[in-house]
Amino acid sequence: MKRKAVKILVAFFIIFAVTVAKEDKVFRLNLTVVPNEPVRIIQPIENSIHYEDTASIVVQINTQKIKKLEIITYFQVFELDPDEKLMYGKKPKKKKERFRFRIKSDKGFYCKSIDLRYGKNIIQVLAETTEGKTIKKSVEIYLASPILRAYKYPPPKYKEIFFHKEKNEKVCSQCHDMKVNEKKGVAFEDITKSNCYKCHKKLTERYQYKHAPAKNWLCATACHTGKTGRLNRRLEGKSRFIWPEPQGDECYRCHKKKRKEWDNKRFHHDPVVAGMCDKCHNPHSSPNRYFLRKPAWYLCTTCHEDKVLRGHVVFTFLGRPHPTKGYKDPSNPDRELSCISCHEAHNSDNNFMLLKPFSQLCNMCHKK
Amino acid sequence: MGKLKKLMGMLKVFRSKKFILIMTAFFILVVFPAIGYYAWQKRIPQKTVLVLKNIVHNLFFEKHHPGDIYGVVHIEEMEEIELSKLKLPEEEKEKEEIKELEKELKEIKKEEKLAKAPKPKPKRVIKPLPLEEYPKEFLPLKKVLHRPFKMGACAICHQVDKHGKVIKIGKEYPLTKGRVDELCYSCHKERYTKKYDHKPIKKGECLKCHDPHQSNTQKLLKAKTVPLLCISCHSPEKAKKLKIKKIVDINVKYKHKPVNQNCLNCHDPHTSNYKHLLITSLDWKMDFCIDCHSKVKDPKIKRKIDLKQLIKTAKVKHDAVYDKDECANCHNIHGSNYRIMLKKPMVQQCLSCHDKEVEKKETGEKLINMKKHLQENKYWHKPIKEVEKKGGCAACHNPHGSDNPYALKKFFPTEFYLTGLKVGEVMCFTCHKEKERFTEKRTTKATKFRNGDENLHWRHTQGKKGRTCIACHDPHASKWPTMIGKYTDFNGILFPIRYKKTKTGGSCSPACHDEFKYDRITPVKNVGEIREEFK
């Protein structure tokens, strides 16, 4: 009898171990210190979805076997929309980018942060062994966008996989300190002392306009609190630094005064009511004023397409519409004419979300 | 049929031109104005057509209020009914009856009191002894004499021999009873049996304060005045010798008036039902002090404030006022050597509690460790530095509580931006009166905080998003003589300012913008400057 019981127990244990291993396979990384394979890509993980247009690459190599190491990133580039051209204007228009590491004999891990573009991105690692062979390895990731219709819902092949879990962090903890070293409510006197800064510094340093908490590296205490919201309950516990969605309450914690003003208004923009500030504003940094994801006119017309196709406001006898861009704003001579020069983006007391009532609005420019 | 023909003939009148003219004139002159006037009365602005329709509806079909179309309730009509008419007449009658009954009851009670009151006894006149009969030790006689002493009835207290002379054994004169207090109580029959006793009374030492024979002061006291008598035990030097815990120091710089005049204003020297032998039933802590300090005799005198209103109705409360000893937490009630009768000098008194992070009881807000803050930073705000001239902490804060935030004396905004405020409304302007700093756009004199001749003080405080003084300056202490703080508080997050100084200018890079520089002589152009609208 005893033997039978032992056998049954052993069988249960084996089944349990297998199931655990299967579950773990989805988010598994190869964590062995000296790999059997000479080259291994640890981060990013295959078929993962990204939300910011930078990503950091971590490659582990066997230093005895490998001489050269090179990274190539391929972008899936279709013909660009006119507004996308504006965004990528300053970046190189090539379909791929290269970077070569310098290899030291005692260093096993190599990190690099790269640019991504919307859609599919393929990252290839080329390594040359001492014997003269070349090894090719590649990883495919996807950059999603909250507003662009083409990249809003990534294909089902890609999955939401996050890096910051205790298992994964062990790998990096040899070189990097992975603890949170912020005080709540007090920013760093010297930015570079933040632990987040070392890996994620490209998030804020790439663009001109920077959001204050992001620039001062109050990541874990201000926004990435590890809590989830109404719309992303499914991700609870998947990462240490997950953020709630909708994130409106998180924003209003600092922007209290805005909320007081807005609550009493008559008309509201839908994303504002839903608390999806993330849709138009990039919470980290942006090349555009007010941290907008695109310049104002292009941002509005991604959703309100009909205003471009049909024309807007009033028409001449020949059918030409009133211009909405391409001129200087007469009421505000420093600024370009755009949707914001007549409309209030968040909420307003006037019809059509105008800045002023109709009777006063036209007089702002047409003074006679 | 003839009759019908006649009637038809009558109808010809309608066809005649005269009749039509008269009727049209009648309509134009009388009917239309009447309808117009009616419409004007019942009109609803901008929608006269609907009203006219409504009039037709009212006249010919059903009577409705024109407001019914829009579902409007007319409040004006409701208000026309007077509220007094709604009251029932019976209630008023009852009230008057009750009042009359109460009046009668009062009169009856008065009469009863008068009847019960004891009639005043006629005073006995006591003839004093002739001076020759007193022993020589007591001469010359003092103002107040004990009655038996006056009458020469020594035998009431002292043991007497056959001739009526007081017996002397060694240096003592033996009494008729063993204890002094028993002897006193045999005449003075108010036995002191209340809750708290004065210690000499517990021990039966009446003669510690009173002289049994004669004195120059009322009640046969041993000293010239009451305070001097009390001091003889309770002064700090003698209290140490006699091991008395309760100390009163009268020889101080700042005196409390009622203490200086008479201790009996507040204390009962024998017994009392209340703590500290007080007279009143008021709690000895706050209510006791407020009882006098809430009465303002002359409104012109600024020093006397109505403390009762200030403490009990203040929005921002100081926890020390409500803590264990209330007023006595900070003040020495009997007087002290420091201003306003504080226990320690002004700033030290405040720092005795604020030497750690203090939590507010009501809101749970945490106040900073002020002592550490002052020790760390070199330059202090002048009221803190020169306490006696400028007034210390109380120059800005009201320690008893205030309606303004941070318990300040005058208005100060709590929000980061000051919208709709004018120059001079904030409290800081009571001392710092240089208003040109914030009104002139271009200067070379008013401030040193300028880029070339562009006034940067003006720039930071104008427009929709003008900032308060606190945004950049620390009102307590700072590393820089210009009192620029270490952090800006933006809605609960402290962002470092990172201020640097050069000979002719400086730079800072807070969360508001990237690192911006300024220079008085050669103006600097900063990258990413903010436009006019959002200054």
Interface residues (C-beta under 8 A of the other chain):
Chain A: G185 V186 A187 F188 E189 Q208 Y209 K210 A212 P213 K215 N216 L218 A222 R253 C254 H255 K256 K257 N332 D334 R335
Chain B: E415 F416 Y417 Y487 F490 N491 G492 I493 L494 F495 P496 R498 A511 C512 D514 G528 R531 E532 E533
